[in-house]
Amino acid sequence: MRGITKLFPGVRALSDVDFKVARGHIHALVGENGAGKSTLIKIISGVYPYGSYDGQMFYDGKEMKFQSIRDVEKEGIACIHQELNVVPELSVSENIFLNEKPTRFGFIDFDKMYVDSMKLLKQIGLNTEGNLTISPDEKVRNLGIGQKQMVEIAKALAKEVRLLILDEPTAALTEAEVDVLLDIVCKLRSEGVTCIYISHRLDEVMRIADEITVLRDGQTIETRKRTNLDKETMISLMVGRELTNMFPRVPHTRDELVLEIRNYCVNHPDVAGKKLIENVSLQAYRGEILGISGLMGAGRTELFTALFGAYREKGQGEILINGKPVQISSPMDALKHGFFLISEDRKKLGLNLIMSIKENTTLAALRKVSKYGVLNDDKEVNYTNQYKNNLQIATPDINSAVSCLSGGNQQKVVIAKALVCEPKIIVLDEPTRGIDVGAKYEIYKLMNLLVDQGVVVIMISSEMEEIMGMSDRIITMANGKITGEFDISEATQEILLQASVPGR
């Protein structure tokens, strides 16, 4: 790619970008949110057709002027996006051959589709000596996120892919699933498939990439062989400055008890008689960051979603705020008591993507920006600009759709929405998932600021480094129960992992 420039109204997303990928290599593309990675990938994958950008793109030595995604797929290029494109109600084999089902005498040949699916699943390591981890007949809705990711890879291989683009493929995977996926990507490289790999998890990049290109502010900063680049230098190139400490730990002093949970239980929504959360008791104090650690499925998200009144099964047990029992049956009740939950899925549960940045910012506090049921636009603008500046939300216009923002800036809008409500207790569920190192650092600093302002901060995270780097006290969970509580001075990754393993 030579001299690629892409403009949007009021924004230059890419500016004279050069990008080269060698055949049979894994080439990592890294940069902060808003650096231009997704825009560049959308040009390669045909989402933005030729003519909507300036510059030239060459593939196998020939200039390409793709007009559609189908044009790209004909050349053996496939892109697996962070938001997976699977049809839940169809089977694995039907998803793999979604666009080009094998036919016989004008009818779909389901037998051939099954056999070919088995071959593809075996190719990516999901069929060993007849033991099929995923059956071609299984409905995709029954699969986990990691397995759905594998179905997407099988779908790409069915199109005889030569260039595979993976955009944040591990953002929602467990550590075990990450290992499986990375092994598959390396296996594809050994079979001659070229990969462009986009990830904010820099340890993964250092583990599998042959070359690494850094984008910043829509420009190519540098391309280096992975062997000539360390993690600290890569971060410095991405953010344009040195981050001497990824986790800005500051001394906190625990103050009075604010939130107490006693013997809290939540019934399993699908299994009668089973508890999803069982007899959980915990305390959260002003003046500390309380980390909630555990493996996927430990019940962390379900616990705090139920406490917030937003889970489909209501919890039973005592909730005390400032020593007084409270009843929380809905998010509205929680907000009245100064309790705010920032969901792990910002796009589905944290934002209304068709609304503007301004409308999302004030959405949970409409009473503060209205009188007699009529919205006051001046107040909305004032609140939004205040938090736009405080959180450094990068946008030319607060009336722009929030869907136009990068992931990190979307997360800041979700946090702004919470802060407008002036919460006493704020729960951040996976607050830095899918965002870059620079934006992570800003969110960590904000967490410290909230603690200084007297807000009780509870952070749920699957990243052990994050839990260890930001928490003052850590609670571990497994199978819907609390399995340990540790002061940061006594916690190690090994201790936390042992406490998080079910049955230990």
Disulfide bonds with the S-S distance in Angstrom:
none
